Amino acid sequence: MSVTIDISGLPAERIFVVPSPLGELGMALHALSEPGHHPDLQGWATAVSSRLDPSLADRLCEADFLWRTTFSDVFSPFAALPGGRALPGATLAEELDQLDKLSDEQFVNAALEFTCQLRYEVEDPGPLGDPELRRRSLELAAARGAVQERFTRRLLEDPPVVRAWFRQLMLDCEEAFFADTWARLQPQLAADTRHKTELLRRKGLGEAIASLSGAISLDEEAALITIDKLAVGRAATGDGSLVLIPTSLGWPHVHVLRRYGWQPVITYPASGSRPQAPSVEQLTRRMEALSHPVRMRLCRHLARAPHTTSELADAHGMSAPEISRHLAVLKKAGLITHCRRGRYVQHQLDLSAVARLGSDFIEGVLR
């Protein structure tokens, strides 16, 4: 499973690495509402939450589906502007001005897409222009609670009012906490931007893409960027551009904007945020390797001390070839190591790899 971006014919001068104040505010709101996704930010989240004005906190709860479950495209309005070559604004106010340039249909579709299951990668009139989609949107919103149903109904009945409300909410967040957070993060994001841009200029797109995340790769021959995620999707740059946005608050998420008619955008953890989890394929291989009862029992022995294949065969009442087949599965999954002692080969469980399985699984599904 993966998300791909076709960059056929895309020249280097239409690839941009740019920080986004509005995008980082969206990540900040996500971290505040889902601190379990971001254990390293819990201290910051607790400090911010404790200082929030109750009225602002209540307003954030009204629209938190825009950033709690996932990352809404309303935080990347530049990607929807005509021509497919716009960039994020330098300030939050500039990006909110870009948001104001979106049509009501664009704003509503972006706001309701994740929670109301609107189609993402195909042209769709959306709930403002389709009575059946409108009914379905309200039905799905109601299933997620009265607060989301009320917000969705307001949005469908009077988009301009809700858009003005959302803009003011973002400005109030800036005044309450985000201005200080952005002032602290901006130097790191600017440094990461300079580094990635220099890599792109001096060593090419392959080196630049490889530096973004272990989950992102480039097939130069096929002109295809692949993002390793537990999701399936595709996008193409066409005559537009590709925008790469660093985030200091978004790890472990790697967000890919691939909405129909919008330019592709990859939001990636800035350098130094955290190490990457194994690939989805490697994670799947490890989970499958441990799902077999014989391999679970072998792990019990190998966790306590190194053992040879013959010793394991005797202990489990199995033949050496049978044990070897199970060990090969564990080895391929990266869960055991081996060392040679004279003419004997001893196998041992890699305790650090097994200990990381829980966090690796969480990072993989959140990516």
Solvent accessible surface area in square Angstrom, and as a share of the most:
residue,aa,sasa,rsa
1,M,134,0.60
2,S,31,0.20
3,V,0,0.00
4,T,21,0.12
5,I,0,0.00
6,D,38,0.20
7,I,14,0.07
8,S,66,0.42
9,G,77,0.74
10,L,22,0.11
11,P,40,0.25
12,A,66,0.51
13,E,127,0.57
14,R,41,0.15
15,I,12,0.06
16,F,61,0.25
17,V,12,0.07
18,V,30,0.17
19,P,30,0.19
20,S,2,0.01
21,P,4,0.02
22,L,0,0.00
23,G,9,0.09
24,E,3,0.02
25,L,0,0.00
26,G,0,0.00
27,M,5,0.02
28,A,0,0.00
29,L,2,0.01
30,H,9,0.04
31,A,0,0.00
32,L,27,0.13
33,S,20,0.13
34,E,42,0.19
35,P,54,0.34
36,G,55,0.53
37,H,42,0.19
38,H,4,0.02
39,P,74,0.46
40,D,97,0.50
41,L,33,0.17
42,Q,83,0.37
43,G,57,0.55
44,W,41,0.14
45,A,5,0.04
46,T,92,0.53
47,A,43,0.33
48,V,3,0.02
49,S,58,0.37
50,S,89,0.58
51,R,157,0.57
52,L,30,0.15
53,D,80,0.42
54,P,102,0.64
55,S,65,0.42
56,L,8,0.04
57,A,32,0.25
58,D,95,0.49
59,R,56,0.20
60,L,16,0.08
61,C,82,0.49
62,E,56,0.25
63,A,0,0.00
64,D,28,0.15
65,F,14,0.06
66,L,3,0.02
67,W,4,0.01
68,R,89,0.33
69,T,103,0.60
70,T,40,0.23
71,F,14,0.06
72,S,2,0.01
73,D,0,0.00
74,V,0,0.00
75,F,1,0.00
76,S,5,0.03
77,P,0,0.00
78,F,0,0.00
79,A,1,0.01
80,A,10,0.08
81,L,26,0.13
82,P,131,0.82
83,G,64,0.62
84,G,16,0.15
85,R,128,0.47
86,A,25,0.20
87,L,60,0.30
88,P,11,0.07
89,G,8,0.08
90,A,73,0.56
91,T,66,0.38
92,L,5,0.02
93,A,47,0.37
94,E,82,0.37
95,E,0,0.00
96,L,0,0.00
97,D,67,0.35
98,Q,24,0.11
99,L,5,0.02
100,D,76,0.39
101,K,143,0.61
102,L,6,0.03
103,S,49,0.32
104,D,46,0.24
105,E,84,0.38
106,Q,59,0.26
107,F,3,0.01
108,V,0,0.00
109,N,22,0.11
110,A,1,0.00
111,A,5,0.04
112,L,0,0.00
113,E,12,0.05
114,F,72,0.30
115,T,8,0.05
116,C,2,0.01
117,Q,115,0.51
118,L,15,0.07
119,R,150,0.55
120,Y,28,0.11
121,E,60,0.27
122,V,74,0.43
123,E,129,0.58
124,D,24,0.12
125,P,77,0.49
126,G,0,0.00
127,P,1,0.01
128,L,50,0.25
129,G,55,0.53
130,D,39,0.20
131,P,109,0.69
132,E,98,0.44
133,L,33,0.16
134,R,77,0.28
135,R,121,0.44
136,R,90,0.33
137,S,0,0.00
138,L,30,0.15
139,E,80,0.36
140,L,17,0.08
141,A,0,0.00
142,A,47,0.36
143,A,85,0.66
144,R,108,0.39
145,G,31,0.30
146,A,61,0.47
147,V,66,0.38
148,Q,16,0.07
149,E,49,0.22
150,R,143,0.52
151,F,5,0.02
152,T,0,0.00
153,R,100,0.36
154,R,83,0.30
155,L,0,0.00
156,L,6,0.03
157,E,111,0.50
158,D,61,0.32
159,P,14,0.09
160,P,76,0.48
161,V,85,0.49
162,V,1,0.00
163,R,29,0.10
164,A,64,0.49
165,W,47,0.16
166,F,1,0.00
167,R,61,0.22
168,Q,90,0.40
169,L,0,0.00
170,M,0,0.00
171,L,54,0.27
172,D,31,0.16
173,C,0,0.00
174,E,56,0.25
175,E,150,0.67
176,A,50,0.38
177,F,6,0.02
178,F,3,0.01
179,A,50,0.39
180,D,111,0.58
181,T,6,0.04
182,W,32,0.11
183,A,67,0.52
184,R,141,0.51
185,L,9,0.04
186,Q,77,0.34
187,P,85,0.53
188,Q,71,0.31
189,L,1,0.00
190,A,31,0.24
191,A,46,0.35
192,D,8,0.04
193,T,21,0.12
194,R,156,0.57
195,H,94,0.42
196,K,1,0.01
197,T,62,0.36
198,E,63,0.28
199,L,26,0.13
200,L,20,0.10
201,R,161,0.59
202,R,168,0.61
203,K,134,0.57
204,G,28,0.27
205,L,31,0.16
206,G,22,0.21
207,E,88,0.39
208,A,1,0.01
209,I,1,0.00
210,A,68,0.53
211,S,41,0.26
212,L,7,0.03
213,S,7,0.04
214,G,70,0.67
215,A,7,0.05
216,I,5,0.03
217,S,63,0.41
218,L,37,0.19
219,D,71,0.37
220,E,128,0.57
221,E,171,0.77
222,A,56,0.44
223,A,22,0.17
224,L,48,0.24
225,I,0,0.00
226,T,41,0.24
227,I,0,0.00
228,D,28,0.15
229,K,26,0.11
230,L,71,0.36
231,A,34,0.26
232,V,113,0.65
233,G,9,0.09
234,R,139,0.51
235,A,17,0.13
236,A,61,0.47
237,T,9,0.05
238,G,45,0.44
239,D,120,0.62
240,G,9,0.08
241,S,0,0.00
242,L,0,0.00
243,V,0,0.00
244,L,1,0.01
245,I,8,0.04
246,P,1,0.01
247,T,1,0.01
248,S,20,0.13
249,L,4,0.02
250,G,0,0.00
251,W,22,0.08
252,P,8,0.05
253,H,24,0.11
254,V,0,0.00
255,H,23,0.10
256,V,5,0.03
257,L,0,0.00
258,R,48,0.17
259,R,21,0.08
260,Y,113,0.43
261,G,69,0.67
262,W,23,0.08
263,Q,7,0.03
264,P,3,0.02
265,V,1,0.00
266,I,0,0.00
267,T,8,0.05
268,Y,0,0.00
269,P,7,0.04
270,A,2,0.01
271,S,64,0.41
272,G,83,0.80
273,S,28,0.18
274,R,93,0.34
275,P,102,0.64
276,Q,63,0.28
277,A,15,0.12
278,P,31,0.19
279,S,49,0.32
280,V,10,0.06
281,E,116,0.52
282,Q,41,0.18
283,L,8,0.04
284,T,61,0.35
285,R,63,0.23
286,R,19,0.07
287,M,87,0.39
288,E,107,0.48
289,A,1,0.00
290,L,32,0.16
291,S,86,0.55
292,H,65,0.29
293,P,82,0.51
294,V,18,0.10
295,R,30,0.11
296,M,107,0.48
297,R,120,0.44
298,L,0,0.00
299,C,13,0.07
300,R,142,0.52
301,H,50,0.23
302,L,0,0.00
303,A,38,0.29
304,R,168,0.61
305,A,38,0.30
306,P,49,0.31
307,H,37,0.16
308,T,17,0.10
309,T,30,0.18
310,S,71,0.46
311,E,83,0.37
312,L,0,0.00
313,A,8,0.06
314,D,120,0.62
315,A,59,0.46
316,H,38,0.17
317,G,72,0.70
318,M,46,0.21
319,S,52,0.34
320,A,44,0.34
321,P,80,0.51
322,E,64,0.29
323,I,0,0.00
324,S,51,0.33
325,R,152,0.56
326,H,26,0.12
327,L,8,0.04
328,A,57,0.44
329,V,55,0.32
330,L,0,0.00
331,K,110,0.47
332,K,142,0.60
333,A,0,0.00
334,G,26,0.25
335,L,0,0.00
336,I,12,0.06
337,T,72,0.42
338,H,94,0.42
339,C,48,0.29
340,R,156,0.57
341,R,141,0.51
342,G,67,0.65
343,R,195,0.71
344,Y,110,0.42
345,V,45,0.26
346,Q,44,0.19
347,H,26,0.12
348,Q,67,0.30
349,L,15,0.07
350,D,39,0.20
351,L,105,0.52
352,S,64,0.41
353,A,1,0.01
354,V,46,0.26
355,A,84,0.65
356,R,113,0.41
357,L,20,0.10
358,G,46,0.45
359,S,52,0.34
360,D,7,0.04
361,F,89,0.37
362,I,92,0.47
363,E,20,0.09
364,G,2,0.02
365,V,68,0.39
366,L,37,0.19
367,R,15,0.06
